[in-house]
Protein backbone atom coordinates (compact mmCIF):
# COMPACT_ATOMS: atom_id res chain seq x y z
CA UNK A 1 0.00 0.00 0.00
CA UNK A 2 2.83 2.41 0.84
CA UNK A 3 4.51 1.76 -2.52
CA UNK A 4 1.25 2.28 -4.39
CA UNK A 5 0.71 5.67 -2.79
CA UNK A 6 4.30 6.65 -3.52
CA UNK A 7 3.87 5.66 -7.17
CA UNK A 8 0.72 7.73 -7.44
CA UNK A 9 2.40 10.84 -6.06
CA UNK A 10 5.58 10.34 -8.08
CA UNK A 11 3.68 9.96 -11.34
CA UNK A 12 1.46 13.02 -10.92
CA UNK A 13 3.76 15.39 -12.75
CA UNK A 14 0.97 17.81 -13.58
CA UNK A 15 -0.12 18.25 -9.96
CA UNK A 16 0.58 21.58 -8.27
CA UNK A 17 3.86 21.46 -6.40
CA UNK A 18 6.11 23.73 -4.43
CA UNK A 19 9.31 25.29 -5.69
CA UNK A 20 12.00 23.86 -3.44
CA UNK A 21 14.80 25.97 -1.98
CA UNK A 22 17.46 24.30 0.15
CA UNK A 23 19.40 26.45 2.60
CA UNK A 24 22.73 24.84 3.39
CA UNK A 25 26.28 25.58 4.52
CA UNK A 26 29.65 23.91 4.66
CA UNK A 27 29.96 24.50 8.39
CA UNK A 28 27.74 25.28 11.34
CA UNK A 29 27.43 28.63 13.05
CA UNK A 30 26.82 30.73 9.94
CA UNK A 31 23.15 31.46 10.64
CA UNK A 32 21.76 28.96 8.15
CA UNK A 33 18.71 27.87 10.16
CA UNK A 34 17.78 31.40 11.12
CA UNK A 35 17.98 32.43 7.48
CA UNK A 36 15.82 29.49 6.35
CA UNK A 37 13.16 30.33 8.92
CA UNK A 38 13.05 34.04 8.16
CA UNK A 39 13.11 33.48 4.39
CA UNK A 40 10.10 31.17 4.69
CA UNK A 41 8.23 33.81 6.69
CA UNK A 42 9.14 36.56 4.22
CA UNK A 43 7.79 34.46 1.34
CA UNK A 44 4.58 33.80 3.28
CA UNK A 45 4.19 37.51 4.00
CA UNK A 46 4.25 38.02 0.24
CA UNK A 47 1.15 35.82 -0.11
CA UNK A 48 2.92 32.58 -0.96
CA UNK A 49 1.88 29.31 0.67
CA UNK A 50 5.14 28.29 2.28
CA UNK A 51 6.29 25.12 3.98
CA UNK A 52 9.45 24.81 6.07
CA UNK A 53 11.07 21.40 6.46
CA UNK A 54 13.65 20.89 9.18
CA UNK A 55 15.86 18.37 7.39
CA UNK A 56 18.63 18.64 9.94
CA UNK A 57 17.78 15.09 10.95
CA UNK A 58 20.28 14.94 13.78
CA UNK A 59 19.70 18.30 15.49
CA UNK A 60 16.35 19.65 14.42
CA UNK A 61 15.35 22.84 16.28
CA UNK A 62 13.49 25.14 13.88
CA UNK A 63 10.28 24.80 15.87
CA UNK A 64 12.04 26.17 18.96
CA UNK A 65 13.45 29.11 17.00
CA UNK A 66 9.97 30.36 16.18
CA UNK A 67 8.42 29.81 19.59
CA UNK A 68 6.63 26.53 18.85
CA UNK A 69 6.59 23.62 21.27
CA UNK A 70 5.39 20.65 19.30
CA UNK A 71 6.01 17.23 20.80
CA UNK A 72 5.45 15.20 17.65
CA UNK A 73 8.10 15.38 14.93
CA UNK A 74 9.44 13.62 11.87
CA UNK A 75 10.75 10.67 13.89
CA UNK A 76 7.17 9.76 14.83
CA UNK A 77 6.23 9.70 11.14
CA UNK A 78 9.16 7.37 10.46
CA UNK A 79 8.01 4.97 13.18
CA UNK A 80 4.39 5.19 12.05
CA UNK A 81 3.18 6.65 15.34
CA UNK A 82 1.81 9.74 13.55
CA UNK A 83 0.98 10.82 10.02
CA UNK A 84 2.78 13.84 8.60
CA UNK A 85 -0.39 15.93 8.74
CA UNK A 86 -0.53 15.36 12.50
CA UNK A 87 2.93 16.80 13.20
CA UNK A 88 2.84 19.88 10.94
CA UNK A 89 2.85 23.06 13.04
CA UNK A 90 1.27 26.40 12.18
CA UNK A 91 4.12 28.89 12.29
CA UNK A 92 4.46 32.68 12.02
CA UNK A 93 2.76 34.34 9.04
CA UNK A 94 0.99 31.08 8.27
CA UNK A 95 4.04 28.99 7.34
CA UNK A 96 3.68 25.24 7.79
CA UNK A 97 6.59 23.80 9.79
CA UNK A 98 7.64 20.16 9.68
CA UNK A 99 9.81 19.71 12.79
CA UNK A 100 12.90 17.56 12.62
CA UNK A 101 14.13 15.35 15.42
CA UNK A 102 17.35 15.03 17.37
CA UNK A 103 19.05 11.70 16.87
CA UNK A 104 17.06 10.70 13.79
CA UNK A 105 19.21 8.60 11.45
CA UNK A 106 19.71 9.73 7.88
CA UNK A 107 16.94 8.79 5.49
CA UNK A 108 18.89 6.16 3.56
CA UNK A 109 19.24 4.15 6.77
CA UNK A 110 15.51 4.03 7.51
CA UNK A 111 13.62 0.82 6.81
CA UNK A 112 12.61 0.68 3.16
CA UNK A 113 8.89 0.70 3.92
CA UNK A 114 9.35 3.76 6.16
CA UNK A 115 11.22 5.54 3.38
CA UNK A 116 8.41 4.96 0.90
CA UNK A 117 5.72 6.02 3.35
CA UNK A 118 7.46 9.19 4.56
CA UNK A 119 8.49 10.30 1.08
CA UNK A 120 4.95 9.74 -0.17
CA UNK A 121 3.52 11.88 2.62
CA UNK A 122 6.11 14.60 2.05
CA UNK A 123 5.29 14.65 -1.67
CA UNK A 124 1.61 15.08 -0.84
CA UNK A 125 2.47 17.96 1.52
CA UNK A 126 4.58 19.56 -1.20
CA UNK A 127 1.57 19.75 -3.51
CA UNK A 128 -0.21 22.03 -1.01
CA UNK A 129 2.54 24.68 -1.02
CA UNK A 130 3.92 27.32 -3.38
CA UNK A 131 7.38 27.20 -1.81
CA UNK A 132 9.14 24.60 0.30
CA UNK A 133 12.17 25.83 2.23
CA UNK A 134 14.46 23.05 3.42
CA UNK A 135 16.94 23.65 6.22
CA UNK A 136 19.60 20.98 5.76
CA UNK A 137 22.32 19.90 8.13
CA UNK A 138 25.69 21.59 7.68
CA UNK A 139 28.34 19.73 5.73
CA UNK A 140 28.32 17.48 2.68
CA UNK A 141 27.17 14.15 4.07
CA UNK A 142 25.21 11.75 1.90
CA UNK A 143 21.81 12.68 3.35
CA UNK A 144 22.51 16.39 2.78
CA UNK A 145 23.49 15.86 -0.85
CA UNK A 146 20.28 13.91 -1.43
CA UNK A 147 18.26 17.01 -0.61
CA UNK A 148 20.55 19.44 -2.39
CA UNK A 149 20.74 17.55 -5.67
CA UNK A 150 16.96 17.23 -5.86
CA UNK A 151 16.02 20.83 -5.00
CA UNK A 152 15.22 23.49 -7.56
CA UNK A 153 17.64 25.97 -6.00
CA UNK A 154 20.35 25.74 -3.35
CA UNK A 155 21.39 28.72 -1.24
CA UNK A 156 24.89 28.10 0.08
CA UNK A 157 25.36 30.30 3.14
CA UNK A 158 28.77 31.60 4.18
CA UNK A 159 30.07 34.33 6.45
CA UNK A 160 33.17 36.48 5.86
CA UNK A 161 35.23 34.08 7.99
CA UNK A 162 37.88 32.26 5.89
CA UNK A 163 36.82 28.83 7.16
CA UNK A 164 33.18 29.49 6.23
CA UNK A 165 34.22 30.62 2.74
CA UNK A 166 36.38 27.51 2.25
CA UNK A 167 33.61 25.21 3.43
CA UNK A 168 31.06 26.94 1.18
CA UNK A 169 33.33 26.25 -1.79
CA UNK A 170 33.69 22.61 -0.67
CA UNK A 171 29.90 22.32 -0.63
CA UNK A 172 29.70 23.73 -4.17
CA UNK A 173 32.43 21.32 -5.27
CA UNK A 174 30.50 18.34 -3.89
CA UNK A 175 27.56 19.31 -6.12
CA UNK A 176 29.59 20.02 -9.26
CA UNK A 177 29.26 16.58 -10.83
CA UNK A 178 26.24 15.41 -12.79
CA UNK A 179 23.13 17.56 -13.01
CA UNK A 180 23.87 20.22 -10.41
CA UNK A 181 20.94 22.29 -9.17
CA UNK A 182 20.81 26.06 -9.52
CA UNK A 183 23.41 27.31 -7.03
CA UNK A 184 23.58 30.67 -5.31
CA UNK A 185 25.98 31.79 -2.60
CA UNK A 186 24.70 34.11 0.11
CA UNK A 187 27.02 36.02 2.44
CA UNK A 188 25.52 36.27 5.91
CA UNK A 189 26.62 38.60 8.70
CA UNK A 190 28.50 40.75 6.22
CA UNK A 191 30.31 43.87 7.36
CA UNK A 192 29.44 45.84 4.23
CA UNK A 193 27.90 45.34 0.77
CA UNK A 194 31.34 45.76 -0.76
CA UNK A 195 32.80 42.99 1.41
CA UNK A 196 29.95 40.63 0.56
CA UNK A 197 30.24 41.35 -3.18
CA UNK A 198 33.98 40.71 -3.12
CA UNK A 199 33.59 37.38 -1.32
CA UNK A 200 30.68 36.26 -3.47
CA UNK A 201 32.46 37.10 -6.72
CA UNK A 202 35.60 35.34 -5.55
CA UNK A 203 33.64 32.15 -4.87
CA UNK A 204 31.81 32.48 -8.18
CA UNK A 205 34.97 32.93 -10.23
CA UNK A 206 36.80 30.10 -8.44
CA UNK A 207 33.89 27.71 -9.04
CA UNK A 208 33.70 28.71 -12.70
CA UNK A 209 37.47 28.34 -13.25
CA UNK A 210 38.14 25.10 -11.40
CA UNK A 211 34.77 23.34 -11.34
CA UNK A 212 33.11 24.66 -14.51
CA UNK A 213 30.05 25.40 -12.36
CA UNK A 214 27.97 28.57 -12.53
CA UNK A 215 27.24 30.00 -9.10
CA UNK A 216 25.16 33.15 -8.79
CA UNK A 217 25.76 35.66 -6.01
CA UNK A 218 22.50 35.86 -4.06
CA UNK A 219 23.55 38.97 -2.16
CA UNK A 220 24.14 39.54 1.51
CA UNK A 221 22.47 39.73 4.89
CA UNK A 222 24.24 42.42 6.97
CA UNK A 223 25.51 41.87 10.46
CA UNK A 224 22.63 43.01 12.64
CA UNK A 225 22.27 42.80 16.45
CA UNK A 226 18.54 42.25 15.98
CA UNK A 227 19.24 38.76 14.62
CA UNK A 228 20.92 37.43 17.77
CA UNK A 229 18.30 39.11 19.95
CA UNK A 230 15.48 37.49 17.98
CA UNK A 231 17.04 34.03 18.33
CA UNK A 232 17.31 34.57 22.07
CA UNK A 233 13.67 35.64 22.23
CA UNK A 234 12.56 32.68 20.07
CA UNK A 235 10.96 35.11 17.67
CA UNK A 236 12.05 35.41 14.00
CA UNK A 237 13.67 38.77 13.32
CA UNK A 238 11.41 39.53 10.34
CA UNK A 239 8.54 39.40 12.86
CA UNK A 240 10.23 41.02 15.86
CA UNK A 241 12.11 43.73 13.98
CA UNK A 242 10.59 43.99 10.49
CA UNK A 243 12.40 47.25 9.70
CA UNK A 244 15.91 46.19 10.77
CA UNK A 245 18.59 45.86 8.05
CA UNK A 246 18.59 42.05 8.18
CA UNK A 247 14.80 41.88 7.76
CA UNK A 248 14.91 44.25 4.81
CA UNK A 249 17.61 42.14 3.16
CA UNK A 250 15.64 38.91 3.64
CA UNK A 251 12.49 40.53 2.27
CA UNK A 252 14.41 41.63 -0.81
CA UNK A 253 15.81 38.11 -1.23
CA UNK A 254 12.33 36.60 -0.98
CA UNK A 255 10.97 38.99 -3.60
CA UNK A 256 13.80 38.18 -5.99
CA UNK A 257 13.42 34.41 -5.57
CA UNK A 258 9.66 34.62 -6.14
CA UNK A 259 10.27 36.54 -9.37
CA UNK A 260 13.02 34.14 -10.43
CA UNK A 261 10.76 31.11 -10.22
CA UNK A 262 8.03 32.72 -12.29
CA UNK A 263 10.22 32.19 -15.35
CA UNK A 264 11.57 28.74 -14.42
CA UNK A 265 9.98 25.51 -15.68
CA UNK A 266 8.87 23.05 -13.02
CA UNK A 267 11.08 20.00 -12.47
CA UNK A 268 8.43 17.78 -10.93
CA UNK A 269 8.03 16.76 -7.32
CA UNK A 270 11.12 17.06 -5.10
CA UNK A 271 10.90 13.95 -2.99
CA UNK A 272 10.60 11.29 -5.68
CA UNK A 273 13.77 12.82 -7.18
CA UNK A 274 15.75 12.11 -4.06
CA UNK A 275 18.13 9.17 -4.30
CA UNK A 276 17.18 7.21 -1.20
CA UNK A 277 18.61 3.77 -1.73
CA UNK A 278 16.15 1.54 -3.61
CA UNK A 279 13.24 3.85 -2.89
CA UNK A 280 13.13 5.40 -6.35
CA UNK A 281 13.44 2.04 -8.05
CA UNK A 282 9.78 1.26 -7.30
CA UNK A 283 7.98 0.83 -10.63
TARA-V846692 format. One record per pair of residues at least 24 apart in sequence whose ideal C-beta (glycine too) atoms are under 10 Angstrom apart, sorted by sequence separation. I is the first residue (numbers start at 1). J is the second residue. If there is no record, write none. Layout:
BEGIN
I,J + I,J
END
This chain:
BEGIN
19,43 + 32,56 + 63,87 + 67,91 + 68,92 + 74,98 + 75,99 + 77,101 + 98,122 + 164,188 + 183,207 + 196,220 + 221,245 + 222,246 + 224,248 + 37,62 + 41,66 + 66,91 + 67,92 + 73,98 + 74,99 + 75,100 + 76,101 + 149,174 + 164,189 + 195,220 + 196,221 + 221,246 + 224,249 + 33,59 + 36,62 + 37,63 + 40,66 + 63,89 + 65,91 + 66,92 + 73,99 + 74,100 + 75,101 + 78,104 + 145,171 + 148,174 + 149,175 + 154,180 + 193,219 + 194,220 + 196,222 + 221,247 + 222,248 + 33,60 + 38,65 + 62,89 + 66,93 + 70,97 + 72,99 + 73,100 + 74,101 + 75,102 + 78,105 + 98,125 + 140,167 + 144,171 + 148,175 + 154,181 + 155,182 + 156,183 + 157,184 + 158,185 + 160,187 + 193,220 + 195,222 + 221,248 + 222,249 + 28,56 + 33,61 + 34,62 + 37,65 + 38,66 + 63,91 + 70,98 + 71,99 + 73,101 + 75,103 + 139,167 + 149,177 + 153,181 + 154,182 + 155,183 + 156,184 + 157,185 + 158,186 + 159,187 + 160,188 + 161,189 + 192,220 + 221,249 + 19,48 + 21,50 + 23,52 + 33,62 + 36,65 + 37,66 + 62,91 + 66,95 + 68,97 + 70,99 + 72,101 + 73,102 + 75,104 + 78,107 + 96,125 + 138,167 + 145,174 + 149,178 + 152,181 + 153,182 + 154,183 + 155,184 + 156,185 + 157,186 + 158,187 + 159,188 + 160,189 + 190,219 + 191,220 + 193,222 + 220,249 + 221,250 + 18,48 + 69,99 + 74,104 + 75,105 + 140,170 + 144,174 + 145,175 + 149,179 + 151,181 + 152,182 + 153,183 + 154,184 + 155,185 + 156,186 + 157,187 + 158,188 + 159,189 + 160,190 + 183,213 + 184,214 + 185,215 + 186,216 + 187,217 + 190,220 + 192,222 + 219,249 + 18,49 + 20,51 + 22,53 + 24,55 + 28,59 + 34,65 + 66,97 + 68,99 + 73,104 + 79,110 + 80,111 + 106,137 + 139,170 + 140,171 + 149,180 + 150,181 + 151,182 + 153,184 + 154,185 + 155,186 + 157,188 + 158,189 + 159,190 + 160,191 + 168,199 + 172,203 + 176,207 + 180,211 + 183,214 + 184,215 + 185,216 + 186,217 + 187,218 + 189,220 + 190,221 + 191,222 + 192,223 + 219,250 + 221,252 + 18,50 + 23,55 + 24,56 + 33,65 + 34,66 + 65,97 + 78,110 + 79,111 + 96,128 + 139,171 + 140,172 + 148,180 + 149,181 + 157,189 + 158,190 + 159,191 + 160,192 + 168,200 + 172,204 + 175,207 + 182,214 + 183,215 + 184,216 + 185,217 + 186,218 + 187,219 + 188,220 + 189,221 + 190,222 + 191,223 + 221,253 + 16,49 + 18,51 + 20,53 + 22,55 + 74,107 + 78,111 + 80,113 + 84,117 + 96,129 + 109,142 + 138,171 + 140,173 + 141,174 + 148,181 + 155,188 + 169,202 + 173,206 + 180,213 + 182,215 + 183,216 + 184,217 + 185,218 + 186,219 + 187,220 + 188,221 + 189,222 + 190,223 + 219,252 + 220,253 + 63,97 + 80,114 + 83,117 + 84,118 + 87,121 + 95,129 + 98,132 + 108,142 + 109,143 + 140,174 + 147,181 + 165,199 + 169,203 + 172,206 + 173,207 + 176,210 + 177,211 + 180,214 + 182,216 + 184,218 + 185,219 + 186,220 + 187,221 + 188,222 + 189,223 + 190,224 + 219,253 + 53,88 + 62,97 + 63,98 + 64,99 + 79,114 + 100,135 + 106,141 + 107,142 + 108,143 + 136,171 + 139,174 + 140,175 + 148,183 + 160,195 + 164,199 + 165,200 + 168,203 + 172,207 + 176,211 + 180,215 + 183,218 + 184,219 + 186,221 + 187,222 + 188,223 + 189,224 + 218,253 + 52,88 + 62,98 + 63,99 + 78,114 + 84,120 + 85,121 + 95,131 + 96,132 + 97,133 + 98,134 + 106,142 + 107,143 + 160,196 + 175,211 + 176,212 + 177,213 + 51,88 + 52,89 + 62,99 + 63,100 + 77,114 + 78,115 + 80,117 + 84,121 + 88,125 + 100,137 + 106,143 + 159,196 + 162,199 + 165,202 + 166,203 + 169,206 + 173,210 + 176,213 + 219,256 + 60,98 + 61,99 + 62,100 + 80,118 + 83,121 + 84,122 + 95,133 + 105,143 + 106,144 + 108,146 + 158,196 + 160,198 + 165,203 + 169,207 + 173,211 + 175,213 + 189,227 + 218,256 + 52,91 + 60,99 + 61,100 + 78,117 + 85,124 + 107,146 + 160,199 + 168,207 + 172,211 + 176,215 + 188,227 + 189,228 + 218,257 + 51,91 + 60,100 + 61,101 + 77,117 + 78,118 + 84,124 + 85,125 + 88,128 + 106,146 + 107,147 + 159,199 + 173,213 + 175,215 + 50,91 + 59,100 + 60,101 + 61,102 + 77,118 + 84,125 + 158,199 + 165,206 + 169,210 + 172,213 + 58,100 + 59,101 + 60,102 + 158,200 + 169,211 + 50,93 + 52,95 + 53,96 + 54,97 + 55,98 + 57,100 + 58,101 + 59,102 + 60,103 + 85,128 + 172,215 + 50,94 + 51,95 + 52,96 + 53,97 + 54,98 + 56,100 + 57,101 + 58,102 + 59,103 + 60,104 + 74,118 + 77,121 + 216,260 + 48,93 + 49,94 + 50,95 + 51,96 + 52,97 + 53,98 + 54,99 + 55,100 + 56,101 + 57,102 + 58,103 + 59,104 + 77,122 + 158,203 + 48,94 + 49,95 + 50,96 + 51,97 + 52,98 + 53,99 + 54,100 + 56,102 + 57,103 + 58,104 + 169,215 + 44,91 + 45,92 + 46,93 + 47,94 + 48,95 + 49,96 + 50,97 + 51,98 + 52,99 + 53,100 + 54,101 + 57,104 + 58,105 + 156,203 + 168,215 + 44,92 + 45,93 + 56,104 + 57,105 + 58,106 + 74,122 + 44,93 + 45,94 + 57,106 + 41,91 + 43,93 + 44,94 + 45,95 + 57,107 + 40,91 + 41,92 + 42,93 + 44,95 + 55,106 + 156,207 + 40,92 + 41,93 + 43,95 + 44,96 + 55,107 + 57,109 + 40,93 + 41,94 + 42,95 + 57,110 + 196,249 + 37,91 + 38,92 + 41,95 + 37,92 + 40,95 + 40,96 + 193,249 + 40,97 + 189,246 + 37,95 + 188,246 + 156,215 + 190,249 + 37,97 + 160,220 + 154,215 + 155,216 + 157,218 + 188,249 + 156,218 + 159,221 + 153,216 + 155,218 + 160,223 + 186,249 + 157,221 + 159,223 + 153,218 + 186,253 + 53,122 + 184,253 + 65,135 + 51,122 + 62,133 + 53,125 + 184,256 + 53,126 + 62,135 + 184,257 + 51,125 + 61,135 + 51,126 + 60,135 + 53,129 + 184,260 + 51,128 + 52,129 + 60,137 + 51,129 + 55,133 + 56,134 + 59,137 + 182,260 + 49,128 + 50,129 + 51,130 + 52,131 + 53,132 + 54,133 + 55,134 + 56,135 + 57,136 + 58,137 + 59,138 + 182,261 + 49,129 + 50,130 + 51,131 + 52,132 + 53,133 + 54,134 + 55,135 + 56,136 + 57,137 + 48,129 + 49,130 + 50,131 + 51,132 + 52,133 + 53,134 + 54,135 + 55,136 + 56,137 + 48,130 + 49,131 + 50,132 + 51,133 + 52,134 + 53,135 + 54,136 + 55,137 + 56,138 + 182,264 + 47,130 + 48,131 + 49,132 + 50,133 + 51,134 + 52,135 + 53,136 + 54,137 + 58,141 + 46,130 + 57,141 + 44,129 + 46,131 + 58,143 + 43,129 + 44,130 + 57,143 + 181,267 + 43,130 + 44,131 + 56,143 + 57,144 + 43,131 + 55,143 + 56,144 + 179,267 + 44,133 + 55,144 + 43,133 + 57,147 + 40,131 + 55,146 + 39,131 + 40,132 + 41,133 + 55,147 + 40,133 + 55,148 + 39,133 + 40,134 + 53,147 + 38,133 + 40,135 + 37,133 + 39,135 + 36,133 + 35,133 + 36,134 + 37,135 + 155,253 + 36,135 + 35,135 + 36,136 + 34,135 + 33,135 + 155,257 + 32,135 + 33,136 + 32,136 + 33,137 + 153,257 + 32,137 + 33,138 + 152,257 + 17,123 + 20,126 + 32,138 + 18,125 + 19,126 + 153,260 + 15,123 + 18,126 + 30,138 + 152,260 + 153,261 + 3,112 + 6,115 + 7,116 + 10,119 + 15,124 + 17,126 + 18,127 + 20,129 + 28,137 + 29,138 + 152,261 + 2,112 + 3,113 + 6,116 + 9,119 + 10,120 + 16,126 + 17,127 + 18,128 + 19,129 + 21,131 + 22,132 + 23,133 + 24,134 + 28,138 + 2,113 + 5,116 + 6,117 + 9,120 + 12,123 + 15,126 + 16,127 + 17,128 + 18,129 + 19,130 + 20,131 + 21,132 + 22,133 + 23,134 + 24,135 + 25,136 + 27,138 + 28,139 + 153,264 + 1,113 + 2,114 + 4,116 + 5,117 + 6,118 + 8,120 + 9,121 + 12,124 + 15,127 + 16,128 + 17,129 + 18,130 + 19,131 + 20,132 + 21,133 + 22,134 + 23,135 + 24,136 + 25,137 + 26,138 + 27,139 + 152,264 + 2,115 + 3,116 + 6,119 + 7,120 + 9,122 + 10,123 + 16,129 + 17,130 + 18,131 + 19,132 + 20,133 + 21,134 + 22,135 + 23,136 + 24,137 + 25,138 + 26,139 + 152,265 + 2,116 + 3,117 + 5,119 + 6,120 + 9,123 + 16,130 + 18,132 + 19,133 + 20,134 + 22,136 + 24,138 + 25,139 + 26,140 + 152,266 + 1,116 + 2,117 + 5,120 + 6,121 + 8,123 + 9,124 + 12,127 + 17,132 + 18,133 + 24,139 + 152,267 + 1,117 + 2,118 + 4,120 + 5,121 + 8,124 + 24,140 + 39,155 + 151,267 + 2,119 + 3,120 + 6,123 + 9,126 + 150,267 + 2,120 + 5,123 + 6,124 + 9,127 + 150,268 + 152,270 + 1,120 + 2,121 + 5,124 + 25,144 + 36,155 + 150,269 + 151,270 + 24,144 + 35,155 + 150,270 + 24,145 + 36,157 + 133,254 + 150,271 + 152,273 + 22,144 + 35,157 + 150,272 + 151,273 + 24,147 + 32,155 + 34,157 + 131,254 + 147,270 + 150,273 + 151,274 + 24,148 + 32,156 + 33,157 + 133,257 + 147,271 + 149,273 + 150,274 + 22,147 + 32,157 + 146,271 + 149,274 + 150,275 + 22,148 + 30,156 + 31,157 + 32,158 + 131,257 + 147,273 + 148,274 + 149,275 + 150,276 + 20,147 + 22,149 + 24,151 + 30,157 + 31,158 + 131,258 + 146,273 + 147,274 + 22,150 + 23,151 + 30,158 + 31,159 + 130,258 + 146,274 + 22,151 + 30,159 + 145,274 + 146,275 + 20,150 + 21,151 + 22,152 + 23,153 + 24,154 + 25,155 + 26,156 + 27,157 + 29,159 + 131,261 + 145,275 + 146,276 + 20,151 + 21,152 + 22,153 + 23,154 + 24,155 + 25,156 + 26,157 + 27,158 + 30,161 + 130,261 + 143,274 + 146,277 + 19,151 + 20,152 + 21,153 + 22,154 + 23,155 + 24,156 + 25,157 + 26,158 + 27,159 + 29,161 + 19,152 + 20,153 + 21,154 + 22,155 + 23,156 + 24,157 + 25,158 + 30,163 + 31,164 + 142,275 + 143,276 + 18,152 + 19,153 + 20,154 + 21,155 + 22,156 + 23,157 + 25,159 + 27,161 + 29,163 + 30,164 + 142,276 + 17,152 + 29,164 + 27,163 + 28,164 + 134,270 + 26,163 + 27,164 + 30,167 + 26,164 + 27,165 + 30,168 + 132,270 + 25,164 + 26,165 + 27,166 + 28,167 + 132,271 + 26,166 + 27,167 + 26,167 + 27,168 + 95,236 + 25,167 + 26,168 + 127,269 + 25,168 + 26,169 + 27,170 + 92,235 + 93,236 + 126,269 + 24,168 + 26,170 + 27,171 + 92,236 + 126,270 + 26,171 + 91,236 + 93,238 + 124,269 + 126,271 + 25,171 + 26,172 + 92,238 + 93,239 + 123,269 + 125,271 + 126,272 + 24,171 + 26,173 + 39,186 + 92,239 + 122,269 + 123,270 + 124,271 + 26,174 + 92,240 + 122,270 + 123,271 + 122,271 + 123,272 + 119,269 + 121,271 + 122,272 + 123,273 + 24,175 + 35,186 + 119,270 + 120,271 + 123,274 + 119,271 + 120,272 + 122,274 + 35,188 + 118,271 + 119,272 + 32,186 + 34,188 + 31,186 + 119,274 + 30,186 + 32,188 + 30,187 + 31,188 + 119,276 + 30,188 + 31,189 + 118,276 + 22,181 + 30,189 + 115,274 + 120,279 + 21,181 + 29,189 + 116,276 + 119,279 + 20,181 + 21,182 + 25,186 + 115,276 + 118,279 + 119,280 + 115,277 + 116,278 + 21,184 + 23,186 + 25,188 + 115,278 + 116,279 + 119,282 + 66,230 + 107,271 + 112,276 + 115,279 + 116,280 + 65,230 + 69,234 + 112,277 + 114,279 + 115,280 + 65,231 + 67,233 + 68,234 + 108,274 + 110,276 + 112,278 + 113,279 + 116,282 + 64,231 + 67,234 + 107,274 + 108,275 + 109,276 + 110,277 + 112,279 + 115,282 + 66,234 + 67,235 + 107,275 + 108,276 + 109,277 + 65,234 + 66,235 + 67,236 + 107,276 + 108,277 + 110,279 + 64,234 + 65,235 + 66,236 + 106,276 + 107,277 + 108,278 + 112,282 + 63,234 + 65,236 + 108,279 + 67,239 + 107,279 + 66,239 + 39,221 + 38,221 + 35,221 + 34,221 + 38,227 + 31,221 + 31,223 + 35,227 + 38,230 + 34,227 + 37,230 + 45,238 + 34,228 + 37,231 + 42,236 + 44,238 + 45,239 + 41,236 + 31,227 + 34,230 + 40,236 + 41,237 + 42,238 + 31,228 + 34,231 + 39,236 + 41,238 + 45,242 + 33,231 + 38,236 + 40,238 + 41,239 + 37,236 + 38,237 + 39,238 + 31,231 + 37,237 + 38,238 + 42,242 + 37,238 + 38,239 + 41,242 + 34,236 + 37,239 + 34,237 + 50,254 + 42,247 + 46,251 + 41,247 + 45,251 + 48,254 + 42,249 + 43,250 + 38,246 + 42,250 + 43,251 + 46,254 + 38,247 + 41,250 + 42,251 + 45,254 + 46,255 + 48,257 + 40,250 + 41,251 + 42,252 + 43,253 + 44,254 + 48,258 + 35,246 + 38,249 + 39,250 + 42,253 + 43,254 + 46,257 + 47,258 + 34,246 + 38,250 + 39,251 + 42,254 + 43,255 + 46,258 + 37,250 + 38,251 + 41,254 + 42,255 + 48,261 + 35,249 + 39,253 + 40,254 + 43,257 + 31,246 + 35,250 + 38,253 + 39,254 + 42,257 + 43,258 + 34,250 + 38,254 + 42,258 + 53,270 + 35,253 + 39,257 + 53,271 + 21,254 + 21,257 + 19,257 + 19,258 + 21,261 + 19,260 + 19,261 + 18,261 + 19,262 + 19,264 + 19,266 + 20,267 + 18,266 + 19,267 + 22,270 + 17,266 + 20,269 + 16,266 + 17,267 + 20,270 + 17,268 + 18,269 + 19,270 + 20,271 + 14,266 + 17,269 + 18,270 + 13,266 + 15,268 + 17,270 + 20,273 + 13,267 + 14,268 + 15,269 + 17,271 + 13,268 + 12,268 + 13,269 + 11,268 + 12,269 + 10,268 + 11,269 + 10,269 + 13,272 + 9,269 + 12,272 + 10,271 + 11,272 + 9,271 + 10,272 + 9,272 + 10,273 + 6,271 + 7,272 + 6,272 + 10,279 + 10,280 + 10,282 + 6,279 + 10,283 + 6,280 + 7,282 + 3,279 + 6,282 + 7,283 + 4,282 + 3,282 + 2,282 + 3,283
END
